[in-house]
Amino acid sequence: MRAYPFKRGYKPTEERLEEMIVKHFGEFRKEGDYYVVSFGAVEELKMKLDGKKLMAETKTNPKAPSDLAMETIKRYNRFLQELTGYSAKERQKLMKKEVEKS
């Protein structure tokens, strides 16, 4: 499971998470604390809020066509950027810092 922090000014609320899920993926279902979504090459995306972080786990279809996989990645990155405030490049830098600390 991967943790995505929220940039200052971006509120980690369930209402906002639900709004972004519907905007980017259409629909979702709830399993306990988790929001579960299927879209494009992603068979299952499980997400939950944990304090000021979004916890997310994905299961992808390795047999998905490459154009579908690319569109899926773009859509997921747009969702994360609008939700957390961090671009893909910024998230990569944050993850590198976390690894270097360990």
Buried (B, 14 or more C-beta within 10 A) or exposed (E): EEBBBBBEEBEBEEEBBEEBBEEBBEEBEEEEEBBBBBBBBBEEBBBBBEEBBBBBEBEBBEEBEEEEBEBBBEBBBBBBBBBBBBBEEEBEEBEEEEEEEE
